[in-house]
Amino acid sequence: METSLHQQLKRCYADDGGNTEVVMGRYRIDAVRGDELIEVQCASLSAIRDKCNDLLTRHSLRVVKPVIVRTRIAKAKKLGAPVTSRRLSPKRGSVLDIFDDLIYFIRVFPNPNLTLEVPLVHVEQLRLPAKKRRRRWHKDYKVQDVMLESIEETYELREPSHLLALIGMADECESFNTLDIARATDRPRWVAQQIAYVLRKTGAIEVAGRNRSGIVYRRAA
């Protein structure tokens, strides 16, 4: 089911709020702005990978992949009933979360016709009680909708170097390993290894050698 967040972002990026859900060949395009096609993807980028590759052979494409950095949780007893409580979730997102999705998008990005736009959004998540809890570990609620509250900041990624800039590695670093990436991003090393994989596969970095700490990388020429 399409969320309110998806609908709101489509209207934000379309020309004057119009030109949404445009049929183009065998595809339905979320929005069109001038000569640029816009795809808003709140779910995994892997779901639109093949579609994007096909469209990029003929069109300029902007993929909007929101990252939720703050969630306000609203609860109601049933659909249409008044909200009974609201609270902020302690979980916070980061622009670095985009690397989780880029693992499945490395055959698309980079492309000279592609802009990957990453808005950092604040949302409200509406939760309703689940009808039946079939397993002890199942959640006792279902997410009915996710609504946009505000956009905190937006990143535009067009080139591999833009990805490298996200991890905050100093330009003067001639070589580094995943431990250095982990320290720079304040993430566990296994996450840093995923980031390094994306950076290498997209052409941002290349293998320079190996030492006791593992593979040594350098910026791609």
Disulfide bonds with the S-S distance in Angstrom:
none
